[in-house]
C-alpha cells in the first residue's frame, strides 16, 4: 500500500480535513476590559452608574459598554443630553458572562430617552432587564418593544 498514490479526490479531502482541524484549534481571544484600565478615548467603556451609562450611550465613539454592577437608568441621568439621544451606531451593553445568577440588573424607569436610527442594532448581553415595559402588563410578552 505504501507504493500506491492517493487519488486527487482523496488528497483534496485530506487537505480539507487538515484545514478544518487547524481552524478548530485556533484560540479565540476576546478582549475584556479590567476595572483598572484607562478606557478613555477607546470604543469600550466600563460603567458603574446610570449617569455613566447615559454618557456612554450619548458618546458616539463608544460601541461596547461593560456593566459590572446593577444599574438604574433614571430620568435624572439624562440631564444635559438632548433627548431622545439619536443612536447612530451599533451599541452593545454587556454584563458579566458569569453564571446567570450573577448577571447585573438593568432597571429602566426612564422612557423615550434613546432613538435607534435606521439600521442600528442595540444589543443587551448578560443583563437582567427590569421595569422595561410601560405597557399593559396583561399584553403578551414580545408584543411591545423595550423603550428607554
N, C-alpha and C positions, 0 to 999 in steps of 0.2 A: 503494500500500500504506500510505502514511502516514495516509490518512484512514480506514482500516479499524480498527475497535475489536477488542481482544482478547476472545476468549470467556472467560467466567468460569473455565472449567476450565483454560485455558492460563495465565491470570493466577495462579490458585492454584498451579499447577506452578512458575511462575517464582518466586513467593514462597517456596515450599519449597526450591527450589534455592538461592536467595539466603540463606535461613536456614542451610542446611547448609554453605554456603561460609563464612559468618561464624562458625559454631560451629567449623569445622575449623581456622580460623586463629587462634583464641584461644589465647594461650600458656598452658601449664600450668606453674605454679610448684610445685616440690617442695621442701619445707623440708629443708635439710641442716645438721646441727649441726657447727660447727667445733670443733676441739680446744680453742681458747682461750675458748669461750663458757662462761658460767656457766649450767649446766643445772639447778641446784638448784631444787627446787620445781616443775619442769615435768614434762611427761609423757614427755620424751625424756631418756635418759641415755647418755653415751658411757662405755664401759668398756675397760679395758686389762689386766684380770687376772680370774682365776676368782672371787676373793673379791668383786670389784666386780660381776661378772655375777650371782653368787648374791644379793648385796644388791639389785640391780635387779629380779631375779625376785621377791624377797620383798616389795619395796616396792609396795604397791597403787596408788600414784599413777603408776607408770611403765607406759606402753603401747608404747614403742618403745625398744629398746636398740641402740646403734650400736657394733659391734665393729670397731675399727680395726686390730687385730693378731691373731695366733694366740692362742687362749685354751685353757686346760685347766681344766675344772670338776671339781675333786677333792673327796674327802670332807672334807678339812680346810677347804674354802671354806664349808661349811655349818655350821660350829661357831657356836653361838649362835642358830640358827634351828630351830624345831620341824619336824622332817622326818617325813613329806613336807610340803613347803610347799604349801598349797592355792592353786591358781591360779584366782582368781575372775573374772578379766578376760581379754580378748583381749590377747595379747602378741606382738610381732614382735621377733625378734633378727635384725638386718641387718648384713651385712658390706659391703664396698665393692662398688659396682656396676661396678667396673673389669673389664677382661677376665678371664676365668675363671682364668687362670694366677696372678692375684694375689689371689684370694679368700682371706680368713682361714680358718684351720683351727680348728674347734671340736672339741676332744678331750673325750670324756665317759667317764672311768673311773668316776665316781661313779654309782651306780644308785639308783633309787627315792627321789629327793630332791624331786621335784615331782609333785603330783597335779592333773591337769586336771579341773575340775568340769564338770558338765553344761553344754553349750552354749558352752564356751570353746574358742577357737582359739589354738594356738601356731604361729606362722609363723616359719620359718627361711629367710631370704633371703640369697643371695650368700655362702653359707658352705659349706665342705667339712667334712662330719661324719666323725669318726674315732673308732673304738672305741665306737660307739653300740650295738653288739649284744652281748648277753651270752648269746645262744642258740647252739645248734649251728651252726657255720659252714657245714655242708652243707645247712641248710634253705634253701629257695628265698627269694631276696630279696623283701621286701614282705610276708612272712607273719608277721613279728614287728614290733610297734610299737617305735619307739625309746624307750628309757627313760632318764631322767636325773633 
